[in-house]
Amino acid sequence: MEAFFDKYIRCVERAEPIKYTGSVTGVKGLMIESKGPRSVIGELCTIHIPSLGTSVLAEVTGLEGSVVRLMAFADTKGIEVGCAVVASGHVLEVPVGKSLLGRVIDATGRPYDGKGDILPEAYYPALASPPSPLERAPVDRRIVTGVRAIDGLLTVGKGQRLGIFAGSGVGKSTLLSMIARNTNADVNVIALIGERGREVMDFITRDLGEEGLKRSVLVVATSDQPSIARLRAAYVATAVAEYFRDQGSDVMLMFDSITRFAHAQREIGLAAGEPPAQRGYPPSVFDMLPKLLERSGTSSKGSITAFYTVLVDGDDMDEPISDKVRGTVDGHIVLQRSLASRQHYPAIDMLASISRLSKRVSGECTKKAVQRVRRWISVYAEQEEMIAAGVYQKGSSVEIDEAIDHHQAVEEFLCQEESDHISIEDTLKSLSAVSGIEIPEEEFSESPA
């Protein structure tokens, strides 16, 4: 009986006894202006719409004298001059707890799946600071993604952050879904930011599946939702991951996509009057990106291993968002359109991809095997045109001959069907067979180094 009343007790504890109110004075594009209420930046307010008998949640994004500037989390239809604006007394906080597992929530942490209320164990602020650099545990354990090309040649450590870079339609979301199903992390937190509405149910039913959903939390803000919702959904997903990390879990945070997060902040920044700096992005975008990305990683209690997809505009790897993310994270996986067009999936360009912490979490024999295979890939790529044209004469170079002889085996190792689940033991045995270097069983462990 006590548990039954818990949610009501929490509501009473969080209730603000003094209500500060104001009224709408104008709506200018994305921005709603009101006279009052007394509030602080980031505070949540409710705008009541009497003509529709509804209300809209909004966030305070600017203050100037008695003028309060807000951005709504939903459609502004029906808002008129004079609508009451009521301050909540608190900033955006996320209800967190074990009951989140298997659920889909929106940009404010509320249920999005129609499965009833979430019973929170605590509330985490959506906007929070990263752990202190001196309190972070070292990354010295491997995490398994179930993707052979990554586990074999781009080994990922628990608490590492990687970017998945590609143009549109090359397989970023598909690669994320493979990791979500096959990883050995305790909990998945999946942020779908700015995705098409159709892709949300596709990801849940086709990509994630019933078993995958049981240990996952999805945070969704589709492309048709206001920019403030797409922006805050990113912080909500990170806060959920932080909760599970604080419980001592190894969390896999999958974020699709960081580019649409940047687009949302660009819309907000330009609406607030910020000047565009690089390719139309205002300075606030480049200030917010590292603050978001640094919140993942290790802490003294658990870890958040994060994969952030980056939609590369025009396949230009040096465009501003790609360049900023690549310089902040601990490695990058580049997907190539030319590989995808040859039905090479996942379409990972091994020569352009790197995991900066792979050597920390790999055994000595594994490192030698990886080095040999990557060298074969490099040599073959350098001579590919000559080989394809029949210009190269076998016997001219031992190194090129080896690359040609092993090319087919390496290609088969790097390719994988979307539905395949491959254990780390099978990955390292296959790597050993391809490279010709014996990998002892002790290197199959989580901390082989």
N, C-alpha and C positions, 0 to 999 in steps of 0.2 A: 504493500500500500504506500510505503514511504517513497519508493521509486516512482510510483504513479504521479505523485505530487511534485517531483523534482523539477520538471520543466516549468511548472507554474511558480515555484519558489524562485527559480533563476530569473524568470521574467520580472517578478516583483523586485528582486535585488537590482536588476539592471534598469528599472524604470526611472525616468528623470522626473522628480516631483514638481519641479518648476518648468513650465513650458514657455519658451521664448518664441514669439511669433512675428511674422512680417507679412508683406503682401507683394505680389508680382507687379512690377512697374513696366516690364517690357520683355520681349523675346527677340533676340538678334541672332539669327542663324542657329548655331548649336548652343548659344549662351542664353540663359534665362537671368534676368536682373530683377531684384526685389529690394524693397526698402525694409531693412531688417531681415531676419531676426538677428539678435546677438549670437555670433557664432565664430568658429575658428576655421582656418583652412583645413580641408579634409573632412569636416563634420558632415554627417548625413542629415538631410532635412526631408520632410514630406510635404509635397505640394498637393493640396486638395483641389479637385476639379468638380465644382458643384453641378455644372451642366451635364456631366456624365455620371456623377455619383461615384467617382473613383478617385484614387490618389496615385501619385508618382513619387518614387524615391529619387532624390537628387543629391549631389555632393557639392559642397562649397569649394570653388576653385579660385575665387578671387574676392578681394575686399577693397573698397575705395570709399572712405568716409562711411556713410550709412548705407551705401549701395553694396549688396551682396550678389556676387555672380555665381550661378549654379549650373551644373550640367546634369541632365536627367538620365537615369538608367533605362528608361523606356521611352516610347513614343510620346512626343509633346502635344499630340492632338488634344484639343479641347482646352488647353491652358490659355487663360485670358488675363488681362489686367485686373488686379484685385483678388486673384486667387490667394488663399491663405497659405503661408509657408511656415511650417512648424519645425523648429530645431530639435534634434533627438538628444543632444548632449554628449554624443560619443562619435568617434570616427568609425570607419568600416572595420568590423571585427568578424572573424569567421568562427562559427560553432564547430568544434572539432571533437572527435572521439572515435572509438572503434566502430560505432554505428554508421560511420561514413563509408565503410567498405561495401562495395557493391552498389554505391549510389552515384547519381549524376546530379551535380549542383550547378547553380548559375553564378553570375559575377558577384553576387552579394553573399554567397554561401548558402542560399536557400535551395530546397529540393526542386529539381527540374524534371524529375522522372515520374511524378504522380504516385509515389510509394509512401506518402505520409511524411510526418515530421521526423526530423533528425533529433535524437536526444543527445545534446552535447555534454561532454565531460568538462570542457573548458572553452574559453574564447581566446583566439589568437588574433593579434592585430594584423591586418592585411599588409600594412606598411611597417616593416621592421628592419633593424640593422643586421648585417651579417655577423657571424661569430667573430670574436677577436682573433686576429691572425696567430696570436700566441697560444690560443686555446684549441686550435684545430689539431686533431690527431693526424699523424702522417698517413699518406696513402701507401699501404704496403700489402694490400690483399687484392686479389683478382675478383672481378665480378663476371659472371657468365651471361652473355646476351643470347646465346643459341644461334647466332649467325656465324658460320664457320670462317668467313673472310675476316670478320672483326676479331673473334676470339683467337684466331690463328696468327694473323699478321698485324693486327691493330689492337692488341690486348688492352682492356680497359680496367682500371683500378676502381675499387669502391671509394666513392667520393670524388671521382674525376668528372669534369664537365667537358662535353664535346659538342661541336657544331656539325650538323649535317647540311652541307651546302649543295644546292642544285637549282636549275631552272625549273619551270613548271612542267609537270607531267613526266618526271624522270624517276620517281619512285621513292620520294622522301617519306610520305605517309605509310606506304607499304613496308618500308624498312622499319619504321617505328612500330608497326603492328606486329612484325616478326619478333622484335625485341620484347614487346609487352607480353606476348604469349609464352616466350621461351626463357626469359630471364630467371635467375635463381634469387632475385631480390625478394625481400619479405613483402613489400607493398609497392604497387604501381600508383603513381599519381599522374594523370594524363590531362594536359591542358589543350583544348581544341579552341584556338583563338582565331577568330575571323574565318572559320571554315564555312563551306557551303552547308546549308541545312541538311541536304541529302546525305552528306558524308558522316554526319554524327551517328545516325542509326546504322549505317553501313559499318562504321568502325566498331560499334558495340556488338552487333549481331554477327557480322561476317568476319571481322578481323580479330576482335577480342574474344568473343565466344563466352559461354556461360561460366566456364571454369576460370577464364582470365578475369572476368568481371568481379568474381567473388573476392579477389585480393586487390582490387583496383578502386580508385576514386577518380571520376571524370569531372572536370570543370569545363563548362561549355559557354562560349559567347560567339554566336554565329555572325557571319559577315553583315547581316541586315540590322544588327543591334547597334545602338549608339556607341560612339567612340569611347566614352568613359566606361561603358560596360566591357568592351574588348580590352581596355587598358587594365581595369581593376581585376578582371578574371585572371590575368597573369600573376598578380600579387596574391590573390586568393589561393591559387594552385600552389604557389610557393609556400604560403603559410600552412596549408594542409600537409605538405611534405615536411615542413619543419616540425610540426606536431609529432608525426610518426618518427622522425629522427630523434626527437627528445625522449621518445619512449624506448630508445635503444635499437630501433629497427634500421635495416639497410633498405633505403627507399630508392626506387627508380623513378625519376621525374622525366616525363616525356612531354616536350613542349612544341606544339605545331600551330603557328610558327612565330618566331621572334620578329620576323619582318612585319607581320601584321600588327604586332604589338607596337612597333616603331611607327607604323602608319597611323595608328590610333592616336599616339602622342603628337604626331605631326599635325593631325587635324585639330587637336585641342590647342596646341601651341600657336598655330596660325590664327585660330579663332580668338585667342587671347591677345593677339597683337604682337607675337614674337616675330622677329625678322627671320626669313629663311637663310640658312648658312650654307649647307652643302646639298646640292641637288634638291632643294626645296625643304630639307629637314631643318627645323629650328635647333638651336643649341641644347634645349632641354632634352631632346632625344638622346644625344650622346652623353649627357649627364646621367640619365636614368638607366641606360643599358647596363653599365658595370654594377650599379647598385642592385639591380635585379639579379644579374648573373652571379654575383659574389655571395648571395644568400644560400646557394646550394654548396655542396662540398661536405667535408667532414666537420664534426664537432667533437666535444669530449664524450658524447653519449652514443652517437650513431653516425650514419652517413647518408647523403643524398647524391646519388650518381645521376647526372643530368645529360639528356640529349636534347639540344635545341635545333630545330630545323630552320634553315635560312633560305628564303626564296630569293635566289640571285637574279636581280633585274637584268634582263638581256644577256644572261649567262656571263656577266662581267664580275669576276671574282674580286675586283678592286673597287666595286661600288661601295658607298659609305657604310652601310649597315654590315655588309659582309666583312669589310676591313676592320670595323670596330669589334665585332663579335670574335673574329679570328684572333685578334690581338688580346682578347680577354680570357677566352676559354683555354682548356688544357689539351687541345687537340682538335683536328678537323677531319671530317670524312667528306670527300668530294665525290659526287655522283656525276658521271659523264653521259651526256645525251648520245654520243656516238656508240658507247657500250650498250646502252638501252636499245638503240636501233638495231644492234646485232643480236638482240635477245639474250644478252649477258646480264643476268639478274642475281643478286643486287648489283647495280651498275656502278660499283665502287672503283674509282681510279686510284689504284694503290700507290702510284708514284706521286700523286698530288696530295695524298692523305697521310696523316701522321697522328700517332698517339704519344704525347710527350712523356707519359708515365709508364709506357709499356715495359721498358727495361727494368723498372722497379719491381714489377709484379710477375716477371717471367723468369724461369730457370735458365741456367747457363746453356744447356743443350738446346732449349727452345729458342734462345736468342740466336744461336749459330744457325739453326734451321731457318729461322725467319730471314736472317741476313742473306743466306744463300738463295732462297726463293725470290726475295726482293731484287737481288742482283740479276737473276735470270730474267725477271720481268723487265728490268731496266735495259739490259743488253738487247733483248728481243725488240723492245719498243724503239731503241735507237736504230736498229737495222731492219725494221719491219718492211720499209719500202723496198729495200734491196732484195730481201728474202721473197716478198710477194712478186717482184718483177723477175725473179730468177737470175738476178745479177750475181748474187753471192754464191761462191763455189765452196761447197762443203770441204772442210779440211784446211781452209785458210786461217781459221782461228779456233782454238780449242774452246774458248769461252763462248763464242757465238754458237759453235756446234752443240755445246751443252744446253744453251738456252733454247735452241730449236728442238733438240731431242726431248726436253722436258716441258715444252710449251703446252702441249695438249693436257698433260697431267695437272699442270698449274691452273689452266683454265677450268678444268673440271673441279678442282679444289675450291676455286673462288666462286663458282656458280652454285646456287641453291634454290630449290623450289620454295615458294612462299609458305607452304604447309609443313615443310620439313622441320623437325626438332632434332638438333644435333648437340649431344652432350660434349663437355670439354674433353672427356676421354677420347671420344670418337674424333674430335677435331685434331687433337695432338697426335693421335695415331696416324691420321691421314697426312698431317704435316710431316711426320717422321718418314712415312712411305714416299712422299713426293720429293723431299729433300735428300733422302738417303742418310740422314743423321738420326741415330737412335736416341729417343727421348725417354728417360727412365720414368717409372710410374710415380716416383716422389714428386716430380714436377707437375703432376696432374692436380696437386692440392691447391687450396685457396691462396696459400702463401709460399709458392715454390722458391722464391728468391731468398 
